[in-house]
Amino acid sequence: MKKTLKTLLCATAISLTATPLALADTIYIHAGKLLAEPGKDIQTERTIIIVDDKITDIKSGYVKASKGATTVDLKGYTVLPGMIDCHVHVLHEGGPGSAIRALYDSEVDLALAGAQFSKRTLDAGFTTVQDLGGTNEAIFSLRDAIASGKVSGPRIVAAGQSISATGGHGDTNGYAPKISAVFDRQSICNGADDCRRAVREQVKRGADVIKITATGGVLSNTKAGLEQQLFDDEMQAIVETAKTMGRRVTAHAHGKNGINAALRAGVNSIEHGTYLDDETIALFKENDATLVPTVLAGMTVVDWAKEDWMPPATKAKAKIVGPLMLDMLRRAREGGVNVAFGTDSGVSKHGLNAGELNFMVQAGYTPTEALHAATVNAAKNLELFDKIGSISVGKHADIIAVDGDVTKSVEPMLNVDFVMKSGTVHKAPKS
């Protein structure tokens, strides 16, 4: 099946990929304004020199291209690193009918939809994403197809299926038993030993990172609440096992007890963090952990809760959680928690990821701080800052450009004009 899936992805690459600028041996980008690393000063009139997929030099002034090289004129734009979204679900989009679609969509259907959503995400200026929950075969095949250049999309760091407790968030809930059996997954575990097995199974299948559901979640169709669902010893076993296999662990967590238990277990990051308090903030600092807040998803489900299609159990949680998330992010900032950008897109629509920046500003971040979270902090969260997250010599040429002053407003980030990933131009300003 995997071979068939990858073959289909290759066959559709032409229709899913915008016509990129042919990769030249050398590309010169003339940048009117250069924000090489958000948080540092903007430079003016700079030339970025790219050989194949890497940045090889940054020079003052507009340097004339060498013979045979390509020049990209961005003199009228602000140039900055490609953004990074640390929490997406690129294989699908939620909304009315999503529960029914799960019964019809094959792995091939999911991967092809993911290719479309990936292109949309790349065009929005996100050159790297972390996918935290998708069927193994579809997401790993899509990740590999993008990495090999067969499909256009952001670089994907993929978890595949989340490690979850039976009946908890991440398991299949709300269907008749004979239907639920169709979705049975090897990543569901009960007890520390079984959770060790589940981690090893995910690594075997191809997971880059281990994602656990430490607490209940909003969109699971069950009245199981939002508090801790994996036991302390289960989370400790997961983290210990992941470390032996060279994998980070990130935890979906809303309720305070679950967040705190996951942090004590040694997870690298927390997704959502809705009910964090002063004790939680101290644990973040003590454990050098990162918060990925996903306010955009919280505000999306608030709107969904006003509609009739959402199941009652889900609607009740959505009404509670969504309004709390903006205040949570505000408290996290005031408490000095390290925050990396993440949206949970797939709940919200793909391609609108930059809307999270607006919520960060509403929570008290300056535009520069928000961009720092979406570049430097996000790259560090993924343990990839040696390769991406800033425009620096030796790093991948992941470069975007917008029309406007991004140090004063994040609004220009909602309409990215230029996108380069690993030295290939995927989107250029309209002439």
LINVEN-V762664 format. One record per residue. RES is the residue in three letters. SS is DSSP state (H for helix, E for strand, C for the rest). PSI is psi as a letter, one per 30 degrees, with the letter a starting at -180 (NA if undefined). Layout:
res & ss & psi
RES & SS & PSI
RES & SS & PSI
This chain:
res & ss & psi
MET & C & e
LYS & H & e
LYS & H & e
THR & H & e
LEU & H & e
LYS & H & e
THR & H & e
LEU & H & e
LEU & H & e
CYS & H & e
ALA & H & f
THR & C & g
ALA & H & e
ILE & H & e
SER & H & f
LEU & H & f
THR & C & k
ALA & C & l
THR & C & j
PRO & C & l
LEU & C & k
ALA & C & k
LEU & C & j
ALA & C & l
ASP & C & e
THR & E & k
ILE & E & k
TYR & E & k
ILE & E & k
HIS & E & j
ALA & E & j
GLY & E & e
LYS & E & k
LEU & E & j
LEU & E & i
ALA & C & e
GLU & C & j
PRO & C & k
GLY & C & f
LYS & C & l
ASP & C & k
ILE & C & k
GLN & E & l
THR & E & l
GLU & E & i
ARG & E & l
THR & E & k
ILE & E & k
ILE & E & k
ILE & E & k
VAL & E & k
ASP & C & c
ASP & C & g
LYS & E & l
ILE & E & k
THR & E & f
ASP & E & l
ILE & E & j
LYS & E & l
SER & E & k
GLY & C & l
TYR & C & j
VAL & C & k
LYS & C & k
ALA & C & k
SER & C & l
LYS & C & k
GLY & C & f
ALA & C & l
THR & E & k
THR & E & k
VAL & E & j
ASP & E & j
LEU & E & h
LYS & E & f
GLY & E & g
TYR & E & l
THR & E & k
VAL & E & k
LEU & E & l
PRO & E & l
GLY & C & k
MET & E & l
ILE & E & k
ASP & E & j
CYS & E & g
HIS & E & j
VAL & E & l
HIS & C & i
VAL & C & f
LEU & C & f
HIS & C & l
GLU & C & k
GLY & C & l
GLY & C & a
PRO & C & k
GLY & C & f
SER & H & e
ALA & H & e
ILE & H & e
ARG & H & e
ALA & H & f
LEU & H & f
TYR & H & e
ASP & C & k
SER & C & l
GLU & H & e
VAL & H & e
ASP & H & e
LEU & H & e
ALA & H & e
LEU & H & e
ALA & H & e
GLY & H & e
ALA & H & e
GLN & H & e
PHE & H & e
SER & H & e
LYS & H & e
ARG & H & e
THR & H & e
LEU & H & e
ASP & H & f
ALA & C & g
GLY & C & g
PHE & E & j
THR & E & f
THR & E & k
VAL & E & l
GLN & E & j
ASP & E & j
LEU & C & h
GLY & C & j
GLY & C & l
THR & C & k
ASN & H & e
GLU & H & e
ALA & H & e
ILE & H & e
PHE & H & e
SER & H & e
LEU & H & e
ARG & H & e
ASP & H & e
ALA & H & e
ILE & H & e
ALA & H & e
SER & C & f
GLY & C & g
LYS & C & f
VAL & C & k
SER & C & k
GLY & C & l
PRO & C & l
ARG & E & k
ILE & E & k
VAL & E & k
ALA & E & k
ALA & C & f
GLY & C & b
GLN & C & k
SER & C & l
ILE & E & j
SER & E & l
ALA & E & l
THR & C & k
GLY & C & f
GLY & C & a
HIS & C & k
GLY & C & f
ASP & C & l
THR & C & j
ASN & C & l
GLY & C & f
TYR & C & l
ALA & C & k
PRO & H & e
LYS & H & f
ILE & H & e
SER & H & e
ALA & H & f
VAL & H & f
PHE & H & g
ASP & C & k
ARG & C & k
GLN & C & f
SER & C & f
ILE & E & k
CYS & E & l
ASN & C & j
GLY & C & l
ALA & H & e
ASP & H & e
ASP & H & e
CYS & H & e
ARG & H & e
ARG & H & e
ALA & H & e
VAL & H & e
ARG & H & e
GLU & H & e
GLN & H & e
VAL & H & e
LYS & H & e
ARG & H & f
GLY & C & g
ALA & C & k
ASP & C & f
VAL & E & l
ILE & E & k
LYS & E & k
ILE & E & l
THR & E & j
ALA & C & f
THR & E & l
GLY & C & l
GLY & C & l
VAL & C & e
LEU & C & f
SER & C & k
ASN & C & i
THR & C & k
LYS & C & h
ALA & C & g
GLY & C & a
LEU & C & g
GLU & C & a
GLN & E & k
GLN & C & e
LEU & C & k
PHE & C & l
ASP & H & e
ASP & H & f
GLU & H & e
MET & H & e
GLN & H & e
ALA & H & e
ILE & H & e
VAL & H & e
GLU & H & e
THR & H & e
ALA & H & e
LYS & H & e
THR & H & f
MET & C & g
GLY & C & h
ARG & C & k
ARG & E & l
VAL & E & k
THR & E & k
ALA & E & k
HIS & E & k
ALA & E & k
HIS & C & e
GLY & C & k
LYS & H & e
ASN & H & e
GLY & H & e
ILE & H & e
ASN & H & e
ALA & H & e
ALA & H & e
LEU & H & e
ARG & H & e
ALA & H & f
GLY & C & g
VAL & C & l
ASN & C & e
SER & E & l
ILE & E & k
GLU & E & k
HIS & E & d
GLY & C & h
THR & C & e
TYR & C & g
LEU & C & k
ASP & C & a
ASP & H & e
GLU & H & e
THR & H & e
ILE & H & e
ALA & H & e
LEU & H & e
PHE & H & e
LYS & H & e
GLU & H & e
ASN & C & g
ASP & C & h
ALA & C & l
THR & E & k
LEU & E & k
VAL & E & j
PRO & C & e
THR & C & h
VAL & H & e
LEU & H & e
ALA & H & e
GLY & H & e
MET & H & f
THR & H & e
VAL & H & f
VAL & H & e
ASP & H & e
TRP & H & e
ALA & C & f
LYS & C & f
GLU & C & l
ASP & C & f
TRP & C & f
MET & C & k
PRO & C & k
PRO & H & e
ALA & H & e
THR & H & e
LYS & H & e
ALA & H & e
LYS & H & e
ALA & H & e
LYS & H & f
ILE & H & e
VAL & H & e
GLY & H & e
PRO & H & f
LEU & H & f
MET & H & e
LEU & H & e
ASP & H & e
MET & H & e
LEU & H & e
ARG & H & e
ARG & H & e
ALA & H & e
ARG & H & e
GLU & H & e
GLY & C & f
GLY & C & g
VAL & C & k
ASN & E & k
VAL & E & k
ALA & C & k
PHE & C & k
GLY & C & k
THR & C & f
ASP & C & h
SER & E & k
GLY & C & e
VAL & C & d
SER & E & l
LYS & C & k
HIS & C & k
GLY & C & f
LEU & C & g
ASN & C & e
ALA & C & f
GLY & H & f
GLU & H & e
LEU & H & e
ASN & H & e
PHE & H & e
MET & H & e
VAL & H & e
GLN & H & f
ALA & C & g
GLY & C & f
TYR & C & k
THR & C & l
PRO & H & e
THR & H & e
GLU & H & e
ALA & H & e
LEU & H & e
HIS & H & e
ALA & H & e
ALA & C & f
THR & C & d
VAL & H & e
ASN & H & e
ALA & H & e
ALA & H & e
LYS & H & e
ASN & H & e
LEU & C & g
GLU & C & h
LEU & C & g
PHE & C & f
ASP & C & f
LYS & C & e
ILE & C & l
GLY & C & f
SER & C & l
ILE & C & j
SER & C & l
VAL & C & k
GLY & C & f
LYS & C & l
HIS & E & k
ALA & C & i
ASP & C & j
ILE & E & k
ILE & E & l
ALA & E & k
VAL & E & l
ASP & C & j
GLY & C & l
ASP & C & j
VAL & C & f
THR & C & f
LYS & C & f
SER & C & k
VAL & C & f
GLU & H & e
PRO & H & f
MET & H & f
LEU & H & f
ASN & C & i
VAL & C & k
ASP & C & f
PHE & E & k
VAL & E & k
MET & E & k
LYS & E & k
SER & C & h
GLY & C & f
THR & E & k
VAL & E & k
HIS & E & f
LYS & E & k
ALA & C & l
PRO & C & k
LYS & C & k
SER & C & NA
